[in-house]
Amino acid sequence: MKKAGGNNEIVISRTVSYTGVRKVGLDSCVLYNLIVYVEDFDKKRAEIFNNDNLIFTHQACLKETKKNLMKYEDYTEEEARDEVIAYINKKKIGTINADPTNTKILYDLREKCRKENIGLHKPDDFIIADFKKNGINMVYSIDNEFRKACEVIGLNAVAFPTYTRELDDKIRNALSKNRYNK
């Protein structure tokens, strides 16, 4: 804990570190954005898919990504399934299967989230517990509560920008380049 500013404000921060091979987990929202907005996440994609990372997602994330492709992008069920499978194969993304015996980590996660007032729900609780059990040490997600839940059990959680934010950054960069190149 450290004291911040002159307002007697206390800031609590959590630092997570890991050793060994970096095993990265992708939440369904990240997988969806990487599939749908292929060109728009070049910088983030390069960061995630560097040669030193082993990339994984969860079985539940594949189902959710497929469902979102059908709902928001008008894919048929077959097209959505084929798109998700093709993407994870092309990018060599491993899949972690749901583990119904993973009760100890799941219970610990739920208790810690309850104590810290972190909004955790199904299937996110199962996904995070399975990530932890399978040695995932870094997780990308757009969902703030998902990231907080990951951190509470020792996973390094990294914010992934939304499509709108990434587009805003690209526009801002383009405008600033034009401004300084006159």
Order of alpha helices (4+ residues) and beta strands (2+ residues): beta-beta-beta-alpha-alpha-beta-alpha-alpha-beta-alpha-alpha-beta-alpha-beta-alpha
